[in-house]
Amino acid sequence: MPVFGNILLTFACCIVLVFLVPVFLVGARFDFLGSMTDSWIRMAGLVPFAAGVVVMGIGLFSRPPRDGREPTGLCRRVRNPVWLGALVAVFSQYLLYDWPPIIAYGVVLFVVADCLLRFAAEPAGATRSGAAFEAWCETVPRWIPHRSAQAR
């Protein structure tokens, strides 16, 4: 049951951070199409938004190395797939809404996530899982995914 609770909590946080806060920032600016000249640019924002949501969803079921087990899913390529997907989805909403506060929110979200990961999550993971986790942190990048463990 704790795994289900963690997934549910993470899913709820993703909904708030990726969907509700940007909607609050945008307010009544739900003018997706705008003028005909910029409507294609705005609608093109749906592609990275959808990609970010998919990465978040897959990342929810990816696990870092624990208890002698290998990392699973996207955690083999990047340390924080859920945060990465959330940030891609948030920043892509600037294309949808053309509202600069979304960029500022994305930067603040990135700084907060990076600090949480560097100073809380990664030290806790190293304490819990030891050398396997530390080796994983040395070979797998925090934010920019790589193709394989041998590529780095």
DSSP file (Angstrom, degrees, kcal/mol; ACC not computed):
  #  RESIDUE AA STRUCTURE BP1 BP2  ACC     N-H-->O    O-->H-N    N-H-->O    O-->H-N    TCO  KAPPA ALPHA  PHI   PSI    X-CA   Y-CA   Z-CA
    1    1 A M     >        0   0    0      0, 0.0     4,-2.3     0, 0.0     5,-0.2   0.000 360.0 360.0 360.0 -33.1    0.0    0.0    0.0
    2    2 A P  H  >  +     0   0    0      0, 0.0     4,-2.5     0, 0.0     5,-0.2   0.879 360.0  53.3 -61.3 -34.9    2.8    2.6    0.6
    3    3 A V  H  > S+     0   0    0      2,-0.2     4,-2.4     1,-0.2     5,-0.2   0.934 109.4  47.8 -63.9 -44.8    3.8    2.4   -3.1
    4    4 A F  H  > S+     0   0    0      1,-0.2     4,-2.5     2,-0.2    -1,-0.2   0.900 111.8  50.8 -61.3 -40.8    0.3    3.1   -4.2
    5    5 A G  H  X S+     0   0    0     -4,-2.3     4,-2.6     2,-0.2    -1,-0.2   0.892 110.1  49.4 -63.9 -40.4    0.1    6.0   -1.7
    6    6 A N  H  X S+     0   0    0     -4,-2.5     4,-2.6     2,-0.2    -2,-0.2   0.912 112.2  47.6 -64.9 -42.2    3.4    7.4   -3.0
    7    7 A I  H  X S+     0   0    0     -4,-2.4     4,-2.6     2,-0.2    -2,-0.2   0.913 113.0  48.9 -64.9 -42.3    2.2    7.2   -6.6
    8    8 A L  H  X S+     0   0    0     -4,-2.5     4,-2.4     2,-0.2    -2,-0.2   0.917 112.6  47.4 -63.8 -43.8   -1.1    8.8   -5.7
    9    9 A L  H  X S+     0   0    0     -4,-2.6     4,-2.5     2,-0.2    -2,-0.2   0.919 113.6  47.8 -63.4 -44.1    0.6   11.7   -3.8
   10   10 A T  H  X S+     0   0    0     -4,-2.6     4,-2.4     2,-0.2    -2,-0.2   0.911 111.6  50.6 -63.7 -42.0    3.1   12.3   -6.6
   11   11 A F  H  X S+     0   0    0     -4,-2.6     4,-2.2     2,-0.2    -2,-0.2   0.910 110.8  48.9 -61.6 -42.9    0.2   12.2   -9.2
   12   12 A A  H  X S+     0   0    0     -4,-2.4     4,-2.1     2,-0.2    -2,-0.2   0.907 111.3  49.5 -64.2 -42.0   -1.7   14.8   -7.1
   13   13 A C  H  X S+     0   0    0     -4,-2.5     4,-3.1     1,-0.2     5,-0.3   0.896 109.5  52.5 -63.6 -39.6    1.4   17.0   -6.8
   14   14 A C  H  X>S+     0   0    0     -4,-2.4     4,-2.8     2,-0.2     5,-0.6   0.907 107.9  51.0 -62.8 -41.7    1.9   16.8  -10.5
   15   15 A I  I  X>S+     0   0    0     -4,-2.2     5,-1.9     3,-0.2     4,-1.8   0.930 114.8  43.2 -61.4 -44.6   -1.7   17.9  -11.2
   16   16 A V  I  <>S+     0   0    0     -4,-2.1     5,-2.4     3,-0.2    -2,-0.2   0.953 120.6  39.6 -66.2 -49.6   -1.3   20.9   -8.9
   17   17 A L  I  <5S+     0   0    0     -4,-3.1    -2,-0.2     3,-0.2    -3,-0.2   0.859 125.9  33.4 -71.7 -36.1    2.2   21.9  -10.1
   18   18 A V  I  <5S+     0   0    0     -4,-2.8    -3,-0.2    -5,-0.3    -2,-0.2   0.818 133.6  17.2 -92.8 -32.9    1.7   21.3  -13.8
   19   19 A F  I  X<S+     0   0    0     -4,-1.8     4,-1.8    -5,-0.6    -3,-0.2   0.868 123.1  41.9-107.0 -53.7   -2.0   22.1  -14.4
   20   20 A L  I  ><S+     0   0    0     -5,-1.9     4,-2.4     2,-0.2    -3,-0.2   0.903 112.3  49.7 -72.5 -42.9   -3.6   24.1  -11.6
   21   21 A V  H  ><S+     0   0    0     -5,-2.4     4,-2.5     2,-0.2     5,-0.2   0.946 113.3  46.5 -64.2 -47.3   -0.8   26.7  -10.8
   22   22 A P  H  > S+     0   0    0      0, 0.0     4,-2.5     0, 0.0    -1,-0.2   0.895 112.1  51.6 -61.0 -37.1   -0.3   27.6  -14.5
   23   23 A V  H  X S+     0   0    0     -4,-1.8     4,-2.2     2,-0.2    -2,-0.2   0.906 110.2  49.5 -64.0 -39.8   -4.1   27.9  -14.9
   24   24 A F  H  < S+     0   0    0     -4,-2.4    -1,-0.2     2,-0.2    -3,-0.2   0.914 112.2  48.2 -62.3 -43.0   -4.2   30.2  -11.9
   25   25 A L  H  < S+     0   0    0     -4,-2.5    -2,-0.2     1,-0.2    -1,-0.2   0.879 113.8  46.6 -65.3 -37.2   -1.4   32.3  -13.4
   26   26 A V  H >< S+     0   0    0     -4,-2.5     3,-1.1     1,-0.2     2,-0.4   0.851  84.5 176.3 -75.0 -34.4   -3.1   32.5  -16.8
   27   27 A G  T 3<  -     0   0    0     -4,-2.2    -1,-0.2     1,-0.2    -2,-0.1  -0.511  69.4  -9.0  68.1-122.1   -6.5   33.4  -15.3
   28   28 A A  T 3  S+     0   0    0     -2,-0.4     2,-0.7     1,-0.2    -1,-0.2   0.145 102.5 110.4 -96.2  19.1   -9.0   34.1  -18.0
   29   29 A R    <   +     0   0    0     -3,-1.1     2,-2.1    -6,-0.2    -1,-0.2  -0.164  28.1 140.0 -88.8  43.0   -6.4   34.1  -20.8
   30   30 A F        +     0   0    0     -2,-0.7     2,-0.8     1,-0.1     3,-0.2  -0.355  19.8 135.2 -83.2  59.8   -7.6   30.8  -22.4
   31   31 A D        +     0   0    0     -2,-2.1    -1,-0.1     1,-0.2    -2,-0.0  -0.656  20.2 164.2-106.3  72.3   -7.2   32.2  -25.9
   32   32 A F  S    S+     0   0    0     -2,-0.8    -1,-0.2     1,-0.2    10,-0.1   0.899  73.8  38.4 -60.3 -43.3   -5.5   29.2  -27.5
   33   33 A L  S    S+     0   0    0     -3,-0.2    -1,-0.2     1,-0.1     5,-0.2   0.850  78.6 164.4 -83.2 -33.1   -6.0   30.2  -31.1
   34   34 A G        -     0   0    0      5,-0.1    -1,-0.1     4,-0.1     2,-0.1  -0.217  61.5 -11.4  54.5-140.9   -5.4   33.9  -30.8
   35   35 A S  S >> S-     0   0    0      1,-0.1     4,-0.8     4,-0.0     3,-0.5  -0.460  75.6-108.7 -84.0 165.0   -4.8   35.5  -34.2
   36   36 A M  T 34 S+     0   0    0      1,-0.2     4,-0.5     2,-0.2     3,-0.1   0.759 113.0  63.7 -66.1 -24.4   -4.2   33.2  -37.2
   37   37 A T  T 34 S+     0   0    0      1,-0.2     4,-0.2     2,-0.1    -1,-0.2   0.873 114.7  27.4 -72.0 -35.3   -0.5   34.2  -37.4
   38   38 A D  T <> S+     0   0    0     -3,-0.5     4,-2.3    -5,-0.2    -1,-0.2   0.387  93.5  95.2-107.3   5.8    0.5   32.8  -34.0
   39   39 A S  H  X S+     0   0    0     -4,-0.8     4,-2.6     1,-0.2     5,-0.2   0.872  85.3  51.3 -66.5 -35.0   -2.1   30.0  -33.7
   40   40 A W  H  > S+     0   0    0     -4,-0.5     4,-1.8     2,-0.2    -1,-0.2   0.884 110.0  49.6 -68.5 -37.2    0.2   27.3  -35.1
   41   41 A I  H  > S+     0   0    0     -4,-0.2     4,-0.7     2,-0.2    -2,-0.2   0.927 113.3  46.8 -65.2 -43.8    3.0   28.3  -32.7
   42   42 A R  H >< S+     0   0    0     -4,-2.3     3,-1.1     1,-0.2     4,-0.2   0.929 113.0  47.3 -65.0 -44.4    0.5   28.1  -29.8
   43   43 A M  H >< S+     0   0    0     -4,-2.6     3,-1.7     1,-0.3     4,-0.3   0.799 101.8  65.7 -69.0 -26.0   -0.9   24.8  -30.9
   44   44 A A  H >< S+     0   0    0     -4,-1.8     3,-1.1     1,-0.3    -1,-0.3   0.732  86.6  72.9 -65.6 -20.2    2.7   23.5  -31.4
   45   45 A G  T <X S+     0   0    0     -3,-1.1     4,-1.6    -4,-0.7    -1,-0.3   0.688  82.1  70.6 -65.1 -17.9    3.0   23.9  -27.6
   46   46 A L  H <> S+     0   0    0     -3,-1.7     4,-2.8    -4,-0.2    -1,-0.2   0.823  89.9  61.1 -68.3 -29.8    0.7   20.8  -27.2
   47   47 A V  H <> S+     0   0    0     -3,-1.1     4,-2.3    -4,-0.3    -2,-0.2   0.972 109.9  36.4 -65.5 -55.3    3.5   18.5  -28.5
   48   48 A P  H  > S+     0   0    0      0, 0.0     4,-2.5     0, 0.0    -1,-0.2   0.850 116.8  56.1 -67.3 -29.0    6.1   19.2  -25.8
   49   49 A F  H  X S+     0   0    0     -4,-1.6     4,-2.2     2,-0.2    -2,-0.2   0.953 109.9  44.0 -63.5 -47.9    3.2   19.5  -23.2
   50   50 A A  H  X S+     0   0    0     -4,-2.8     4,-2.4     1,-0.2    -1,-0.2   0.896 112.9  52.4 -63.2 -40.2    2.0   16.0  -24.1
   51   51 A A  H  X S+     0   0    0     -4,-2.3     4,-2.5    -5,-0.2    -1,-0.2   0.914 109.3  49.8 -61.8 -42.2    5.6   14.7  -24.1
   52   52 A G  H  X S+     0   0    0     -4,-2.5     4,-2.4     1,-0.2    -2,-0.2   0.899 110.7  49.0 -62.9 -41.3    6.1   16.1  -20.6
   53   53 A V  H  X S+     0   0    0     -4,-2.2     4,-2.4     2,-0.2    -1,-0.2   0.896 111.7  49.4 -66.1 -39.7    2.9   14.5  -19.3
   54   54 A V  H  X S+     0   0    0     -4,-2.4     4,-2.7     2,-0.2     5,-0.3   0.921 110.5  49.9 -65.0 -43.2    3.9   11.2  -20.8
   55   55 A V  H  X S+     0   0    0     -4,-2.5     4,-2.7     1,-0.2    -2,-0.2   0.909 110.9  50.4 -62.3 -41.3    7.4   11.4  -19.3
   56   56 A M  H  X S+     0   0    0     -4,-2.4     4,-1.6     2,-0.2    -2,-0.2   0.939 111.4  48.4 -59.9 -46.1    5.8   12.2  -15.9
   57   57 A G  H  X S+     0   0    0     -4,-2.4     4,-0.5     1,-0.2    -2,-0.2   0.918 115.5  42.5 -62.2 -45.2    3.4    9.2  -16.2
   58   58 A I  H >< S+     0   0    0     -4,-2.7     3,-1.2     1,-0.2     4,-0.2   0.891 111.3  57.3 -67.9 -37.9    6.2    6.8  -17.2
   59   59 A G  H >< S+     0   0    0     -4,-2.7     3,-1.2    -5,-0.3    23,-0.3   0.787  93.3  67.8 -64.0 -28.0    8.5    8.3  -14.5
   60   60 A L  H 3< S+     0   0    0     -4,-1.6    -1,-0.3     1,-0.3    -2,-0.2   0.815 107.1  40.2 -60.5 -28.9    5.9    7.6  -11.8
   61   61 A F  T << S+     0   0    0     -3,-1.2     2,-0.3    -4,-0.5    -1,-0.3   0.323  95.7  98.2-104.9   7.2    6.6    3.9  -12.3
   62   62 A S    <   -     0   0    0     -3,-1.2    11,-0.2    -4,-0.2    20,-0.1  -0.746  57.6-159.9 -92.5 143.8   10.3    4.1  -12.7
   63   63 A R        -     0   0    0     -2,-0.3     9,-2.7     9,-0.2     3,-0.1  -0.971  13.4-130.1-128.5 139.5   12.5    3.4   -9.7
   64   64 A P        -     0   0    0      0, 0.0     2,-0.1     0, 0.0     5,-0.1  -0.273  56.4 -67.2 -71.9 171.0   16.1    4.3   -8.8
   65   65 A P        +     0   0    0      0, 0.0     2,-0.3     0, 0.0     5,-0.2  -0.411  66.8 164.9 -64.9 131.8   18.4    1.5   -7.6
   66   66 A R  B >   +A   69   0A   0      3,-0.5     3,-2.7     4,-0.2    63,-0.1  -0.996  54.8   0.1-147.4 143.8   17.3    0.1   -4.2
   67   67 A D  T 3  S-     0   0    0     -2,-0.3     3,-0.1     1,-0.3    -1,-0.1   0.835 130.4 -50.4  50.2  42.0   18.0   -3.0   -2.2
   68   68 A G  T 3  S+     0   0    0      1,-0.3    -1,-0.3    61,-0.2     2,-0.3   0.490 108.6 128.4  78.5   2.8   20.4   -4.4   -4.7
   69   69 A R  B <   -A   66   0A   0     -3,-2.7    -3,-0.5    -5,-0.1    -1,-0.3  -0.642  60.9-113.8 -92.0 150.6   18.0   -4.0   -7.6
   70   70 A E        -     0   0    0     -2,-0.3    -4,-0.2    -5,-0.2    -7,-0.1  -0.382  40.7 -91.9 -73.7 155.9   18.8   -2.2  -10.9
   71   71 A P        -     0   0    0      0, 0.0     2,-0.3     0, 0.0    -1,-0.1  -0.387  45.8-144.0 -65.4 150.7   17.1    1.1  -11.8
   72   72 A T    >   -     0   0    0     -9,-2.7     3,-1.6    -3,-0.1    -9,-0.2  -0.804  47.0 -15.6-117.0 158.4   13.9    0.6  -13.8
   73   73 A G  G >  S-     0   0    0     -2,-0.3     3,-1.5     1,-0.3     4,-0.2  -0.166 126.6  -6.9  58.5-137.2   12.3    2.6  -16.6
   74   74 A L  G >> S+     0   0    0      1,-0.3     4,-2.2   -16,-0.2     3,-1.9   0.655 118.5  80.9 -69.1 -16.1   13.4    6.1  -17.3
   75   75 A C  G <4 S+     0   0    0     -3,-1.6    -1,-0.3     1,-0.3    -2,-0.2   0.628  82.6  65.5 -67.6 -10.3   15.6    6.1  -14.2
   76   76 A R  G <4 S+     0   0    0     -3,-1.5    -1,-0.3    -4,-0.1    -2,-0.2   0.677 113.1  31.3 -78.3 -17.4   18.1    4.3  -16.3
   77   77 A R  T <4 S+     0   0    0     -3,-1.9    69,-1.4     1,-0.4     2,-0.3   0.713 131.2  13.5-110.8 -30.6   18.5    7.4  -18.4
   78   78 A V     <  -     0   0    0     -4,-2.2    -1,-0.4    67,-0.2    64,-0.2  -0.992  63.7-132.2-150.1 145.7   17.8   10.3  -16.0
   79   79 A R  S    S+     0   0    0     62,-2.4    63,-0.2    -2,-0.3    64,-0.1   0.814 100.0  33.1 -72.3 -30.0   17.7   10.6  -12.3
   80   80 A N     >  +     0   0    0     62,-0.9     4,-2.4    61,-0.3    -1,-0.2  -0.576  61.4 159.2-129.7  69.6   14.4   12.6  -12.0
   81   81 A P  H  > S+     0   0    0      0, 0.0     4,-2.5     0, 0.0     5,-0.2   0.848  76.9  52.9 -65.5 -33.2   12.0   11.7  -14.8
   82   82 A V  H  > S+     0   0    0    -23,-0.3     4,-2.4     2,-0.2     5,-0.2   0.948 112.9  43.5 -67.4 -46.8    8.9   13.0  -13.1
   83   83 A W  H  > S+     0   0    0      2,-0.2     4,-2.5     1,-0.2     5,-0.2   0.897 113.3  52.8 -63.8 -39.7   10.4   16.4  -12.4
   84   84 A L  H  X S+     0   0    0     -4,-2.4     4,-2.3     1,-0.2    -2,-0.2   0.937 111.2  45.9 -61.8 -47.0   11.8   16.5  -15.9
   85   85 A G  H  X S+     0   0    0     -4,-2.5     4,-2.4     1,-0.2    -1,-0.2   0.892 112.0  52.1 -62.2 -40.0    8.4   15.8  -17.4
   86   86 A A  H  X S+     0   0    0     -4,-2.4     4,-2.4     2,-0.2    -2,-0.2   0.916 110.3  47.7 -63.2 -43.1    6.8   18.3  -15.2
   87   87 A L  H  X S+     0   0    0     -4,-2.5     4,-2.7     2,-0.2     5,-0.2   0.896 111.2  50.3 -67.1 -39.8    9.2   21.1  -16.1
   88   88 A V  H  X S+     0   0    0     -4,-2.3     4,-2.0     1,-0.2    -1,-0.2   0.927 112.4  48.1 -61.9 -43.8    8.8   20.3  -19.9
   89   89 A A  H  X S+     0   0    0     -4,-2.4     4,-0.8     2,-0.2    -2,-0.2   0.891 113.6  47.1 -64.6 -39.7    5.0   20.5  -19.5
   90   90 A V  H >< S+     0   0    0     -4,-2.4     3,-0.9     1,-0.2     4,-0.4   0.955 113.6  45.9 -67.7 -49.7    5.2   23.8  -17.5
   91   91 A F  H >< S+     0   0    0     -4,-2.7     3,-1.3     1,-0.3     4,-0.5   0.840 107.7  58.4 -64.6 -32.0    7.6   25.5  -19.9
   92   92 A S  H >X S+     0   0    0     -4,-2.0     4,-1.1     1,-0.3     3,-0.7   0.742  91.0  71.2 -70.3 -20.4    5.6   24.3  -22.9
   93   93 A Q  H <X S+     0   0    0     -3,-0.9     4,-2.6    -4,-0.8     5,-0.4   0.716  84.0  69.4 -68.8 -18.1    2.5   26.1  -21.6
   94   94 A Y  H <> S+     0   0    0     -3,-1.3     4,-2.8    -4,-0.4    -1,-0.2   0.907  98.6  50.0 -62.2 -39.7    4.2   29.4  -22.4
   95   95 A L  H <4 S+     0   0    0     -3,-0.7    -1,-0.2    -4,-0.5    -2,-0.2   0.875 112.8  47.5 -64.9 -36.1    3.7   28.5  -26.1
   96   96 A L  H  < S+     0   0    0     -4,-1.1    -2,-0.2   -51,-0.2    -1,-0.2   0.922 128.3  21.0 -70.4 -44.2    0.0   27.7  -25.4
   97   97 A Y  H  < S-     0   0    0     -4,-2.6    -2,-0.2     2,-0.1    -3,-0.2   0.662  84.9-141.4-103.3 -18.8   -0.8   30.8  -23.4
   98   98 A D     <  +     0   0    0     -4,-2.8    -3,-0.1    -5,-0.4    -4,-0.1   0.949  53.2 141.0  53.1  52.5    1.9   33.3  -24.4
   99   99 A W    >   -     0   0    0     -5,-0.2     3,-2.1    -6,-0.2     4,-0.5  -0.943  47.3-150.7-130.9 108.0    2.0   34.6  -20.8
  100  100 A P  T >> S+     0   0    0      0, 0.0     4,-1.6     0, 0.0     3,-1.0   0.744  89.0  71.0 -55.1 -31.2    5.5   35.4  -19.4
  101  101 A P  H 3> S+     0   0    0      0, 0.0     4,-2.5     0, 0.0     5,-0.1   0.778  90.5  63.4 -58.7 -21.7    4.7   34.6  -15.7
  102  102 A I  H <> S+     0   0    0     -3,-2.1     4,-2.4     2,-0.2     5,-0.1   0.892 101.4  49.8 -67.5 -37.6    4.6   30.9  -16.7
  103  103 A I  H <> S+     0   0    0     -3,-1.0     4,-2.3    -4,-0.5    -1,-0.2   0.931 111.4  48.7 -63.9 -44.6    8.3   31.2  -17.6
  104  104 A A  H  X S+     0   0    0     -4,-1.6     4,-2.3     1,-0.2    -2,-0.2   0.910 111.5  49.8 -61.5 -41.9    9.0   32.8  -14.3
  105  105 A Y  H  X S+     0   0    0     -4,-2.5     4,-2.8     1,-0.2    -1,-0.2   0.905 109.3  52.2 -62.5 -41.6    7.0   30.0  -12.5
  106  106 A G  H  X S+     0   0    0     -4,-2.4     4,-2.3     2,-0.2    -2,-0.2   0.888 109.4  49.0 -62.0 -39.9    9.0   27.4  -14.5
  107  107 A V  H  X S+     0   0    0     -4,-2.3     4,-2.4     2,-0.2    -2,-0.2   0.925 112.7  47.2 -66.0 -44.2   12.3   28.8  -13.4
  108  108 A V  H  X S+     0   0    0     -4,-2.3     4,-2.5     1,-0.2     5,-0.2   0.914 112.2  50.6 -63.0 -42.4   11.2   29.0   -9.7
  109  109 A L  H  X S+     0   0    0     -4,-2.8     4,-2.7     1,-0.2    -2,-0.2   0.899 110.3  49.9 -62.6 -40.8    9.9   25.4  -10.0
  110  110 A F  H  X S+     0   0    0     -4,-2.3     4,-2.9     2,-0.2     5,-0.2   0.931 111.5  47.6 -62.7 -46.1   13.2   24.2  -11.5
  111  111 A V  H  X S+     0   0    0     -4,-2.4     4,-2.3     2,-0.2    -2,-0.2   0.923 114.3  46.6 -63.0 -44.3   15.3   25.9   -8.7
  112  112 A V  H  X S+     0   0    0     -4,-2.5     4,-2.6     2,-0.2    -1,-0.2   0.931 114.6  47.0 -63.5 -45.5   13.0   24.5   -6.0
  113  113 A A  H  X S+     0   0    0     -4,-2.7     4,-2.6    -5,-0.2     5,-0.2   0.918 111.9  50.4 -63.1 -43.4   13.1   21.0   -7.5
  114  114 A D  H  X S+     0   0    0     -4,-2.9     4,-2.7     1,-0.2     5,-0.2   0.915 112.4  46.7 -62.6 -42.8   16.9   21.1   -8.0
  115  115 A C  H  X S+     0   0    0     -4,-2.3     4,-2.6    -5,-0.2     5,-0.3   0.919 112.4  50.1 -65.2 -43.1   17.4   22.2   -4.4
  116  116 A L  H  X>S+     0   0    0     -4,-2.6     5,-2.3     1,-0.2     4,-1.6   0.915 115.2  43.7 -60.3 -42.4   15.0   19.5   -3.1
  117  117 A L  I  <>S+     0   0    0     -4,-2.6     5,-2.5     3,-0.2    -2,-0.2   0.925 117.5  43.6 -71.0 -44.3   16.8   16.8   -5.1
  118  118 A R  I  <5S+     0   0    0     -4,-2.7    -2,-0.2    -5,-0.2    -1,-0.2   0.900 126.4  28.6 -67.4 -41.6   20.4   17.9   -4.3
  119  119 A F  I  <5S+     0   0    0     -4,-2.6    -2,-0.2    -5,-0.2    -1,-0.2   0.569 134.9  15.9-104.2 -10.1   19.9   18.5   -0.6
  120  120 A A  I  X5S+     0   0    0     -4,-1.6     4,-1.8    -5,-0.3    -3,-0.2   0.667 122.0  39.5-125.7 -59.3   17.1   16.1    0.4
  121  121 A A  I  ><S+     0   0    0     -5,-2.3     4,-2.4     1,-0.2     5,-0.2   0.928 116.6  45.6 -69.0 -46.9   16.2   13.3   -1.9
  122  122 A E  H  ><S+     0   0    0     -5,-2.5     4,-2.4    -6,-0.2    -1,-0.2   0.920 114.1  47.2 -68.5 -43.3   19.7   12.3   -3.1
  123  123 A P  H  > S+     0   0    0      0, 0.0     4,-2.1     0, 0.0    -1,-0.2   0.899 113.8  49.8 -62.4 -36.6   21.4   12.3    0.3
  124  124 A A  H  X S+     0   0    0     -4,-1.8     4,-2.2     2,-0.2    -2,-0.2   0.903 111.2  48.9 -66.5 -39.8   18.4   10.3    1.7
  125  125 A G  H  X S+     0   0    0     -4,-2.4     4,-3.0     2,-0.2     5,-0.4   0.886 110.4  50.7 -65.8 -38.5   18.7    7.8   -1.2
  126  126 A A  H  X S+     0   0    0     -4,-2.4     4,-1.8     2,-0.2    -1,-0.2   0.883 111.7  48.1 -66.6 -37.5   22.4    7.4   -0.6
  127  127 A T  H  < S+     0   0    0     -4,-2.1    -2,-0.2    -5,-0.2    -1,-0.2   0.904 117.8  41.3 -66.5 -41.8   21.8    6.8    3.1
  128  128 A R  H  < S+     0   0    0     -4,-2.2    -2,-0.2    -5,-0.2    -3,-0.2   0.901 130.1  23.6 -74.1 -42.8   19.1    4.2    2.3
  129  129 A S  H >< S-     0   0    0     -4,-3.0     3,-0.8     1,-0.2     4,-0.2   0.571  88.8-165.8-108.5 -10.9   20.7    2.4   -0.6
  130  130 A G  T 3X  +     0   0    0     -4,-1.8     4,-1.9    -5,-0.4     3,-0.4  -0.347  60.9   3.2  72.2-137.3   24.4    3.1   -0.2
  131  131 A A  H 3> S+     0   0    0      1,-0.2     4,-2.6     2,-0.2    -1,-0.2   0.808 126.4  57.9 -63.9 -34.4   27.1    2.4   -2.8
  132  132 A A  H <> S+     0   0    0     -3,-0.8     4,-2.0     1,-0.2    -1,-0.2   0.912 109.2  45.7 -63.6 -41.2   24.6    1.4   -5.5
  133  133 A F  H  > S+     0   0    0     -3,-0.4     4,-2.4    -4,-0.2    -2,-0.2   0.906 112.7  50.0 -67.8 -42.0   22.8    4.6   -5.3
  134  134 A E  H  X S+     0   0    0     -4,-1.9     4,-1.6     2,-0.2    -2,-0.2   0.895 110.8  49.5 -64.7 -39.8   26.0    6.7   -5.3
  135  135 A A  H  X S+     0   0    0     -4,-2.6     4,-1.5     2,-0.2    -1,-0.2   0.893 110.4  51.3 -64.7 -38.9   27.3    4.8   -8.3
  136  136 A W  H  X S+     0   0    0     -4,-2.0     4,-2.7     1,-0.2    -2,-0.2   0.910 108.1  51.8 -62.8 -43.0   24.0    5.5  -10.1
  137  137 A C  H  < S+     0   0    0     -4,-2.4    -1,-0.2     1,-0.2    -2,-0.2   0.829 109.6  50.8 -63.7 -31.8   24.2    9.2   -9.2
  138  138 A E  H  < S+     0   0    0     -4,-1.6    -1,-0.2    -5,-0.2    -2,-0.2   0.802 119.6  34.1 -75.6 -28.4   27.7    9.3  -10.7
  139  139 A T  H  < S+     0   0    0     -4,-1.5    -2,-0.2    -3,-0.2    -3,-0.2   0.727 110.0  63.1-101.0 -24.4   26.7    7.6  -14.0
  140  140 A V  S  < S-     0   0    0     -4,-2.7   -62,-0.1    -5,-0.2    -1,-0.1  -0.897  83.2-125.3-107.6 126.6   23.2    8.9  -14.6
  141  141 A P        -     0   0    0      0, 0.0   -62,-2.4     0, 0.0   -61,-0.3  -0.280  10.1-132.5 -69.7 155.0   22.7   12.7  -15.1
  142  142 A R  S    S+     0   0    0    -64,-0.2   -62,-0.9   -63,-0.2   -64,-0.0   0.904  91.8   1.3 -73.8 -43.1   20.3   14.6  -13.0
  143  143 A W  S    S+     0   0    0      1,-0.2    -1,-0.1   -64,-0.1   -65,-0.0   0.763 116.4  64.2-120.9 -37.0   18.4   16.6  -15.7
  144  144 A I  S    S-     0   0    0      1,-0.0    -1,-0.2   -65,-0.0   -65,-0.1  -0.841  77.8-133.6-102.5 113.3   19.5   15.8  -19.2
  145  145 A P        -     0   0    0      0, 0.0     2,-0.3     0, 0.0   -67,-0.2  -0.205  16.8-155.1 -63.6 151.9   18.8   12.2  -20.3
  146  146 A H        -     0   0    0    -69,-1.4     3,-0.1    -5,-0.1     6,-0.0  -0.826  23.0-117.0-121.6 166.9   21.5   10.1  -22.0
  147  147 A R  S    S-     0   0    0     -2,-0.3     2,-0.3     1,-0.2    -1,-0.1   0.917  84.4 -13.9 -73.5 -44.7   21.0    7.1  -24.3
  148  148 A S    >   -     0   0    0    -71,-0.1     3,-0.9     1,-0.1     4,-0.4  -0.954  66.4-100.5-152.5 169.9   22.8    4.5  -22.2
  149  149 A A  G >  S+     0   0    0     -2,-0.3     3,-0.7     1,-0.2    -1,-0.1   0.799 120.9  55.4 -65.5 -27.6   25.0    3.9  -19.2
  150  150 A Q  G 3  S+     0   0    0      1,-0.2    -1,-0.2     2,-0.1    -3,-0.0   0.689  93.4  70.7 -78.2 -17.5   28.0    3.4  -21.6
  151  151 A A  G <         0   0    0     -3,-0.9    -1,-0.2     1,-0.2    -2,-0.2   0.675 360.0 360.0 -73.5 -15.6   27.4    6.8  -23.3
  152  152 A R    <         0   0    0     -3,-0.7    -1,-0.2    -4,-0.4    -2,-0.1   0.452 360.0 360.0 -99.4 360.0   28.5    8.7  -20.3
